[in-house]
Amino acid sequence: MKVLIQNGHVIDPASNVHRVQDVWIDNGVIAPADSIDAASIDHVIDASGGVVMPGGIDIHTHIGGGKLSIARMLLGDTMADETRRLGGSRSESEFLPATAITAQRYLEMGYTVAFEPAVIPCNARAAHSEMADLPGLATGGFCLLGNDDLLLRLISEGAEQEKINQYVAWMVRATQCIAVKVVNAGGISAFKFGHRNLDVNTPHPEYGVTPGQVIRRLSRAVHEIGLAHPLHVHCSNLGVPGNIASTLATIEAADGYPIHLTHAQFHSYGKSEKLGMASAAEALARAVNANPNVTIDVGQVMFGQTVTISADAAHQVQNRPYATPKKSALVDIECEAGCGVVPFKYRRRQFVNALQWAIGLELFLMIDNPSQVFLTTDHPNGAPFTAYPHLIRLLGDRSFRETALAEIHVDAAASSSLGGMDREYTLDEIATMTRTAPAKIMGLHDRGSLAPGSRSDVVVYEENEDLEKMFRSPSHVFAGGRWVIRESVYEPHAAIESESITLTAEVDCDASYESEFRERYSKNASFQLDRLQIGDDEMQAVIRSRPDKQARVPREARDE
């Protein structure tokens, strides 16, 4: 299929393009204008008055794996009530949709790629299978390490870095993932030994290693094996007043290696004698602005019903008293990692919830470079991903933001510096934060851009002063070579016909280490190490997804 999108205002920061020009699509690829005979064009889209961008990329959203199944079973009655409340207009819960609906909602906003950030190695098959059932949406997973017995033992023994590197590389390749994530480094493991709190420099009760050591060894390993995405870190002491100290200590622990702090809003809390909790967004923003090796995604809180799901079981145990409705589930998966599910409702007139909302916006507005801060709600923990258009309007429309600020808890509004912030995100900054920068940090060489040779993940929005309306419903979306949104109408057959692609990392492993890893793993795990391996043939034949190996970071770039 050959398509011409003409007269649109093209915003493509990757190519430094911000002007009216045509975009040519030739069988799923962006083509140079002079390479296509105009007479051979199948479709012409007049994008006059519209904005043309690459497809959106969400680097942190929980869309696959057992934790979602647990949440759906726990909240089946709540989800049914929500559907009835909406008058049957939605077939699924807004905060916990099924896979096919999840894909549709993303495509309807102009997003074409989404990453699941917590793939437990022993559950990787299930996670990939669920993500393969997201028609039209390219996906990828982050391998969860940092609380597994073998890695903690290797670090405690002072193993050479090369051995750590090889273990990380083997796990990433075996689980068909694209990045590595650590959740509360060592803390999930410590919880199994009766310890709920493990600060950055606190030794593990069994292995004697500190979270800082885990961060240091893993961030170096991720860099040295050539993964494009830095170590993706869920810091210690999530949600605890005063945890900004742990967050800043985590940055220091990386020793200058690239590091990405996820759902950073939940880790940017100070203490207040009067109110108990205060914003520490400015302290984190200063650290990010001063350290180009640091990136964050925000994990913005938005008001309304949702459900929190996390491998940080210790934190979820503490959250249970605040569950709304009053139910929760805590599950251990093959003695490898925890999973805590606690439903929650954020209220604008509740002080802590309102301050969380303000802290997230402060981070967005205080960090100078939109390539260092990424738009997420940690779906569904802070809010459903469907809140993104509303969040974009809050960032790009100061008067709208001030109106929203006036509606929250008065003490939270007074405690925040949000009211004095003039900054409004431009369309170019929005495109950078949601498209160009995510593609770069994930090593996606053929996405996040409208340059010739890029995949035809293309979105046409109708320009509107109301940014929420603009980003809520694009008029046209091309994803995976298919025209999935046409004249603002979702085309389910086109999405289903698109090839399911799993974005994975291309890493090398030294086979000489495998026998040691296999022997040691079997001593403490509930299954053999080899059972973790998922081959390309299994991905295609059983999981029904084609692995797309992305380019590694060149050695010379890593050594700079």
Salt bridges, closest charged atoms under 4 A:
ASP77 OD1 - LYS327 NZ 3.05
ASP81 OD1 - ARG84 NH2 2.16
GLU82 OE2 - ARG85 NH2 3.80
GLU94 OE1 - ARG90 NH1 3.13
GLU108 OE1 - ARG105 NH1 3.28
GLU116 OE2 - HIS62 ND1 3.35
GLU116 OE2 - LYS67 NZ 3.11
GLU130 OE2 - ARG72 NH1 3.19
ASP149 OD2 - ARG153 NE 2.85
GLU157 OE2 - ARG520 NH2 2.52
GLU224 OE2 - ARG220 NE 2.72
ASP255 OD2 - ARG216 NE 3.08
GLU282 OE2 - ARG286 NH1 3.63
ASP297 OD2 - HIS232 NE2 3.90
ASP297 OD2 - HIS260 NE2 2.77
ASP312 OD2 - HIS234 NE2 2.85
ASP332 OD1 - LYS192 NZ 3.46
ASP378 OD1 - HIS60 NE2 2.77
ASP378 OD1 - HIS62 NE2 3.15
ASP397 OD2 - ARG393 NE 3.66
GLU402 OE2 - ARG398 NE 2.82
GLU407 OE1 - ARG348 NH1 3.84
ASP422 OD1 - ARG398 NH1 2.73
ASP428 OD1 - HIS18 ND1 3.68
GLU429 OE2 - ARG423 NH2 3.29
ASP446 OD1 - ARG447 NE 3.94
ASP457 OD2 - ARG447 NH1 2.98
ASP466 OD2 - ARG393 NH1 3.50
GLU468 OE1 - HIS390 ND1 2.98
GLU468 OE2 - ARG472 NH2 3.56
GLU487 OE2 - HIS476 NE2 3.78
GLU497 OE1 - ARG482 NH1 3.47
GLU499 OE1 - ARG546 NE 3.18
ASP508 OD2 - ARG552 NH1 2.72
GLU514 OE1 - ARG518 NH2 3.45
GLU516 OE2 - LYS163 NZ 2.99
GLU516 OE2 - ARG520 NH1 3.63
ASP530 OD2 - ARG518 NE 3.03
ASP536 OD1 - LYS549 NZ 3.42
GLU538 OE2 - ARG125 NE 2.66
ASP559 OD1 - ARG555 NH1 3.66
